[in-house]
């Protein structure tokens, strides 16, 4: 996770960006790289969200397709329990 920039101009740009935005130099560079990636059609934050949504969608499909589930919808908290009380 190390990044060692040995270019004084880049350091100066990072300092100025940080000063203007009120961010740290790392924060300013992060924002600049995210903007650059979006310009090229890549959205790192959007990709992470899409990945989570796809995972949840897959879980929902598995749940709905479970043949052992006569009632595949949970509409209330009581739907989560079978009514049996386990001994303590």
Backbone as ProteinMPNN parsed JSONL, in Angstrom:
{"seq_chain_A": "XXXXXXXXXXXXXXXXXXXXXXXXXXXXXXXXXXXXXXXXXXXXXXXXXXXXXXXXXXXXXXXXXXXXXXXXXXXXXXXXXXXXXXXX", "coords_chain_A": {"N_chain_A": [[0.827, -1.184, 0.0], [2.096, 1.143, -0.393], [2.927, 4.284, -1.746], [5.161, 6.167, -3.308], [5.81, 9.167, -4.341], [8.014, 10.699, -6.413], [8.187, 13.106, -7.697], [8.479, 16.437, -7.92], [6.754, 18.353, -9.01], [4.294, 17.0, -9.044], [3.956, 16.656, -6.31], [3.694, 19.345, -5.591], [1.306, 19.964, -6.929], [-0.441, 18.276, -5.55], [-0.301, 19.379, -2.958], [-1.383, 21.941, -3.457], [-3.95, 21.273, -4.383], [-4.947, 20.075, -2.08], [-4.892, 22.273, -0.345], [-6.746, 24.011, -1.592], [-9.106, 22.502, -1.523], [-9.454, 21.808, 1.092], [-8.917, 19.336, 1.958], [-6.899, 16.443, 2.862], [-3.663, 15.775, 1.401], [-3.688, 13.176, 0.401], [-6.455, 12.721, 0.295], [-7.21, 14.64, -1.602], [-5.85, 13.699, -3.863], [-7.084, 11.212, -4.129], [-9.741, 11.98, -4.744], [-9.28, 13.304, -7.176], [-8.342, 11.187, -8.769], [-10.602, 9.54, -8.802], [-12.375, 11.184, -10.235], [-11.024, 11.272, -12.689], [-11.115, 8.554, -13.434], [-13.9, 8.249, -13.747], [-14.296, 9.919, -15.947], [-13.23, 8.322, -17.9], [-15.054, 6.368, -18.051], [-15.119, 4.531, -15.979], [-16.318, 3.699, -12.828], [-15.462, 3.48, -9.719], [-16.821, 3.492, -7.191], [-19.455, 3.042, -7.963], [-19.174, 0.514, -9.07], [-18.632, -1.038, -6.831], [-21.053, -0.808, -5.453], [-22.8, -1.975, -7.318], [-21.813, -4.591, -7.237], [-22.514, -5.382, -4.626], [-25.305, -5.185, -4.801], [-25.84, -7.127, -6.734], [-25.043, -9.404, -5.299], [-26.923, -9.449, -3.199], [-29.235, -9.728, -4.721], [-28.8, -12.273, -5.809], [-28.93, -13.831, -3.461], [-31.584, -13.383, -2.767], [-32.878, -14.595, -4.953], [-32.11, -17.275, -4.567], [-33.377, -17.764, -2.134], [-36.087, -17.442, -2.823], [-36.363, -19.538, -4.618], [-36.135, -21.823, -3.134], [-37.202, -25.036, -2.667], [-38.163, -26.147, -0.327], [-39.535, -24.273, 0.967], [-42.56, -23.301, 1.714], [-43.844, -20.906, 1.999], [-42.404, -18.338, 0.771], [-42.049, -15.691, 1.579], [-41.196, -13.184, 3.891], [-43.058, -11.45, 6.007], [-43.527, -10.44, 8.454], [-42.039, -10.238, 11.716], [-42.702, -12.53, 13.156], [-42.88, -14.409, 11.142], [-40.392, -15.415, 10.915], [-40.024, -17.38, 12.739], [-40.79, -20.707, 13.888], [-42.574, -21.299, 15.858], [-41.911, -23.126, 17.788], [-40.631, -23.596, 21.031], [-37.491, -23.498, 22.367], [-35.76, -25.357, 24.856], [-34.086, -23.879, 27.64]], "CA_chain_A": [[0.0, 0.0, 0.0], [2.955, 2.3, -0.403], [3.064, 5.063, -2.967], [6.194, 7.152, -3.057], [5.882, 10.023, -5.524], [9.299, 11.392, -6.415], [8.082, 14.16, -8.694], [8.178, 17.648, -7.163], [5.569, 19.002, -9.585], [3.123, 16.265, -8.562], [3.816, 17.031, -4.893], [3.17, 20.712, -5.543], [-0.099, 19.887, -7.331], [-1.179, 17.652, -4.443], [-0.384, 20.381, -1.876], [-2.309, 22.993, -3.873], [-5.29, 20.684, -4.393], [-5.336, 19.913, -0.678], [-5.147, 23.606, 0.201], [-7.975, 24.552, -2.168], [-10.285, 21.693, -1.185], [-9.536, 21.585, 2.528], [-8.673, 17.909, 2.199], [-5.489, 16.066, 2.966], [-3.1, 15.518, 0.082], [-4.192, 11.867, -0.025], [-7.86, 12.897, -0.063], [-7.279, 15.39, -2.86], [-5.414, 12.802, -4.936], [-8.14, 10.209, -4.283], [-10.853, 12.598, -5.47], [-8.844, 13.565, -8.548], [-8.285, 9.916, -9.491], [-11.984, 9.097, -9.027], [-12.894, 11.997, -11.339], [-10.358, 10.814, -13.908], [-11.675, 7.248, -13.797], [-15.265, 8.454, -14.254], [-14.171, 10.477, -17.3], [-12.909, 7.22, -18.793], [-16.136, 5.393, -18.003], [-14.999, 3.61, -14.845], [-16.816, 4.306, -11.591], [-15.123, 2.529, -8.661], [-17.872, 3.438, -6.173], [-20.605, 2.404, -8.599], [-18.874, -0.912, -9.241], [-18.79, -1.678, -5.514], [-22.492, -0.877, -5.173], [-23.363, -2.997, -8.211], [-21.397, -5.901, -6.739], [-23.352, -5.69, -3.459], [-26.68, -5.388, -5.258], [-25.87, -8.439, -7.388], [-24.967, -10.424, -4.255], [-28.224, -9.49, -2.533], [-30.181, -10.274, -5.692], [-28.555, -13.711, -5.857], [-29.461, -14.413, -2.229], [-33.049, -13.33, -2.869], [-33.294, -15.621, -5.908], [-31.956, -18.572, -3.902], [-34.421, -17.853, -1.11], [-37.382, -17.621, -3.492], [-36.375, -20.803, -5.343], [-35.984, -22.935, -2.195], [-38.413, -25.855, -2.733], [-38.623, -26.478, 1.015], [-40.158, -23.086, 1.523], [-43.937, -23.187, 1.225], [-44.193, -19.485, 2.016], [-41.078, -17.737, 0.651], [-42.0, -14.273, 1.916], [-41.2, -12.8, 5.295], [-43.848, -10.225, 6.076], [-43.512, -9.962, 9.831], [-41.002, -10.892, 12.513], [-43.182, -13.867, 13.518], [-42.643, -15.311, 10.012], [-39.04, -15.941, 11.036], [-40.016, -18.419, 13.764], [-41.712, -21.805, 13.623], [-43.47, -21.435, 16.987], [-41.374, -24.031, 18.794], [-39.828, -22.955, 22.068], [-36.376, -24.349, 22.709], [-35.464, -25.309, 26.297], [-32.866, -23.14, 27.989]], "C_chain_A": [[0.87, 1.246, 0.0], [2.994, 2.975, -1.767], [4.042, 6.181, -2.65], [6.379, 7.968, -4.321], [7.152, 10.863, -5.437], [9.331, 12.493, -7.467], [7.632, 15.425, -7.976], [6.949, 18.368, -7.698], [4.286, 18.321, -9.093], [2.89, 16.572, -7.088], [3.214, 18.423, -4.763], [1.686, 20.738, -5.922], [-0.949, 19.302, -6.203], [-1.34, 18.636, -3.288], [-1.407, 21.457, -2.219], [-3.75, 22.473, -3.887], [-5.804, 20.511, -2.963], [-5.686, 21.262, -0.057], [-6.49, 24.151, -0.292], [-9.232, 23.803, -1.718], [-10.468, 21.512, 0.315], [-9.349, 20.123, 2.902], [-7.201, 17.687, 2.511], [-4.964, 15.879, 1.545], [-3.609, 14.183, -0.461], [-5.648, 11.98, -0.462], [-8.02, 13.627, -1.383], [-6.882, 14.508, -4.042], [-6.48, 11.739, -5.192], [-9.303, 10.773, -5.095], [-10.49, 12.833, -6.935], [-8.812, 12.269, -9.373], [-9.679, 9.359, -9.756], [-12.618, 9.872, -10.179], [-12.303, 11.54, -12.674], [-10.93, 9.475, -14.37], [-13.088, 7.379, -14.346], [-15.246, 9.029, -15.663], [-13.901, 9.386, -18.325], [-13.932, 6.089, -18.704], [-16.042, 4.368, -16.892], [-15.459, 4.335, -13.589], [-16.577, 3.331, -10.448], [-16.219, 2.399, -7.597], [-19.104, 2.735, -6.73], [-20.397, 0.912, -8.769], [-19.053, -1.651, -7.924], [-20.26, -1.829, -5.162], [-23.142, -1.949, -6.037], [-23.026, -4.401, -7.724], [-22.25, -6.318, -5.544], [-24.783, -5.984, -3.874], [-26.811, -6.759, -5.919], [-25.829, -9.568, -6.36], [-26.307, -10.565, -3.546], [-29.275, -10.084, -3.459], [-30.036, -11.797, -5.785], [-29.103, -14.424, -4.629], [-30.978, -14.453, -2.283], [-33.569, -14.389, -3.835], [-33.193, -17.017, -5.302], [-33.07, -18.788, -2.884], [-35.77, -18.152, -1.758], [-37.483, -18.986, -4.174], [-36.289, -22.022, -4.432], [-37.256, -23.779, -2.172], [-38.95, -26.247, -1.358], [-39.353, -25.333, 1.68], [-41.561, -22.93, 0.948], [-44.369, -21.728, 1.131], [-42.885, -18.681, 1.966], [-40.997, -16.251, 1.018], [-42.019, -14.086, 3.426], [-41.915, -11.459, 5.361], [-43.865, -9.625, 7.478], [-42.437, -10.73, 10.586], [-41.426, -12.317, 12.867], [-42.983, -14.873, 12.385], [-41.263, -15.968, 10.088], [-38.966, -17.121, 12.003], [-41.057, -19.479, 13.458], [-42.669, -22.063, 14.8], [-42.968, -22.371, 18.059], [-40.502, -23.247, 19.768], [-38.732, -23.93, 22.451], [-36.096, -24.243, 24.206], [-34.148, -24.566, 26.529], [-31.891, -23.973, 28.74]], "O_chain_A": [[0.394, 2.319, 0.371], [3.083, 2.315, -2.803], [3.765, 7.041, -1.814], [7.027, 7.52, -5.267], [7.334, 11.64, -4.5], [10.376, 12.775, -8.054], [6.51, 15.478, -7.472], [6.179, 18.936, -6.922], [3.309, 18.995, -8.766], [1.746, 16.731, -6.663], [2.337, 18.656, -3.932], [0.9, 21.454, -5.303], [-2.051, 19.782, -5.938], [-2.417, 18.716, -2.697], [-2.209, 21.845, -1.37], [-4.664, 23.17, -3.447], [-6.973, 20.778, -2.684], [-6.669, 21.375, 0.675], [-7.276, 24.684, 0.491], [-10.293, 24.404, -1.554], [-11.54, 21.1, 0.759], [-9.598, 19.729, 4.041], [-6.379, 18.601, 2.437], [-5.745, 15.831, 0.594], [-3.925, 14.072, -1.645], [-6.038, 11.4, -1.475], [-8.875, 13.27, -2.193], [-7.508, 14.565, -5.1], [-6.751, 11.399, -6.344], [-9.793, 10.126, -6.021], [-11.302, 12.589, -7.828], [-9.21, 12.262, -10.538], [-9.922, 8.772, -10.81], [-13.319, 9.29, -11.008], [-13.018, 11.439, -13.672], [-11.198, 9.286, -15.557], [-13.442, 6.696, -15.307], [-16.086, 8.671, -16.489], [-14.296, 9.507, -19.484], [-13.707, 4.992, -19.216], [-16.824, 3.418, -16.871], [-15.033, 5.459, -13.322], [-17.396, 2.442, -10.22], [-16.509, 1.289, -7.152], [-19.724, 1.924, -6.042], [-21.337, 0.13, -8.629], [-19.57, -2.768, -7.902], [-20.67, -2.861, -4.632], [-23.945, -2.742, -5.545], [-23.864, -5.3, -7.792], [-22.666, -7.473, -5.453], [-25.405, -6.917, -3.366], [-27.789, -7.47, -5.687], [-26.506, -10.581, -6.53], [-26.776, -11.68, -3.319], [-30.117, -10.865, -3.018], [-31.032, -12.519, -5.833], [-29.679, -15.505, -4.746], [-31.591, -15.446, -1.889], [-34.593, -15.018, -3.567], [-34.08, -17.848, -5.497], [-33.635, -19.878, -2.794], [-36.509, -19.019, -1.291], [-38.579, -19.532, -4.294], [-36.365, -23.152, -4.916], [-38.293, -23.304, -1.708], [-40.11, -26.647, -1.254], [-39.745, -25.432, 2.843], [-41.723, -22.475, -0.184], [-45.174, -21.368, 0.271], [-42.316, -18.374, 3.013], [-39.966, -15.621, 0.785], [-42.769, -14.751, 4.14], [-41.43, -10.458, 4.833], [-44.18, -8.448, 7.659], [-41.98, -11.774, 10.121], [-40.59, -13.22, 12.876], [-42.923, -16.075, 12.641], [-41.002, -16.958, 9.405], [-37.938, -17.793, 12.071], [-42.084, -19.191, 12.844], [-43.496, -22.972, 14.724], [-43.542, -22.414, 19.147], [-39.744, -22.359, 19.379], [-39.015, -25.07, 22.82], [-36.184, -23.154, 24.772], [-33.229, -24.626, 25.713], [-30.818, -23.492, 29.102]]}, "name": "protein", "num_of_chains": 1, "seq": "XXXXXXXXXXXXXXXXXXXXXXXXXXXXXXXXXXXXXXXXXXXXXXXXXXXXXXXXXXXXXXXXXXXXXXXXXXXXXXXXXXXXXXXX"}
